[in-house]
Amino acid sequence: MHQGNALEIIPTIMKEWDLVFIDADKSGYIDYYELTLPRLKKGGFMLADNVLFHGEVLEENITGKNALAIHSFNEHISVDESVQQVMVTVRDGLMIIQKK
């Protein structure tokens, strides 16, 4: 178990992962994704929680800071050709991402 700033801790962990779960500060989702993806095994999964952010990411004019961050994260994943993904619309949304 590690305690502290994940953006500082993740680069110090020299392991390869089968599964990564992201549920943190919404403005950091892209950073967490980019830090962990290189260490995710081929065929491994990443789960990102709250990707619908109370439905705010579906609004025509997104105004909230967290909703904008999650919308940017969703867009970032959608154009990444190194992964395939599906959004599960259970509760506040869960993105299941698999590294190709």
N, C-alpha and C positions, 0 to 999 in steps of 0.2 A: 504494500500500500504506500502511495506517495501522497504527500500533502503539500500544497503550495500552488503556484501559478503554473497551470498546465502548459502554457506556451514556453515556459522555461524548462519544465521537467521532461516533456515528450522528447526533445532532441537528445537527452542524456540516456534514454532507454534504448539500448542496442539489442532489441528483440524483433522478431518477425511475428505478426499477429494474424490469427484466423478471423477475429471479430473485433470490431471497434464500435463503441456506442458513444454517440455525441449527444449530450444534453447539458448544455452549459450556457454561458452568456451568448445571446443570439448574434451579437456583432462579431463574435470570434469564430463562428461556424466555418467560414471559408479557411481561416488560418488553421483550425484544428484538422480540417479535411486535408489540406495541403501538407501538413506536418505528418499525418499518420498514413496517408495513401502510399508513400514509398515503402513503408514497412509492412503494409498489408500483403499477405500472401496472395499469389495469383489464385483466383477462385474464392478468395476470402470475402467476407461481408462487412459492410459498415452500415450501421443503423443510425439515422439522424431523427431525433424526436422533435415534435412541435413544428413540423414543416408547413402546417396550415395556419399557424399562429392565430388561433381564435377566428379563423376565416378571413382575417384582415388581408392576407396575401392575395385573396381573390377579388378584392375591391378594385374598382377602376382607378381610383386615385388613392394610392397607399400613402398614408401620412405618418404613421407611427414609426419610431426609430427601429424597434425590434422587428416589426412587420417588414420594413424596407430591407433590413439585414437578412431576414429569412427569405424574402423574395429574391434577393441577390444570390444567396446560397443556392436556391432551387435552380435559378438560371445558370449558375456556374456549373452545377452538376449536369444539367441537361445538354451542355455542349462538350463535356469531357468524354472523348472517344475511348478513353482507357477503362471506362466502366460502363455497366448497364444498370439501370435503375427502374424502380417502380415506386409510386407513392401509394401508400395504403391510407385510405380516408377514415380510419378508425380514430375516434376521439379528436385529438388535435393534430393528427397526421403523423405518419411515420414513413420515412424514405428508406427503402431497402436498396443498398448499392452493392453491386458485386464487381470486384476487380477482374477484368478480362485477362 
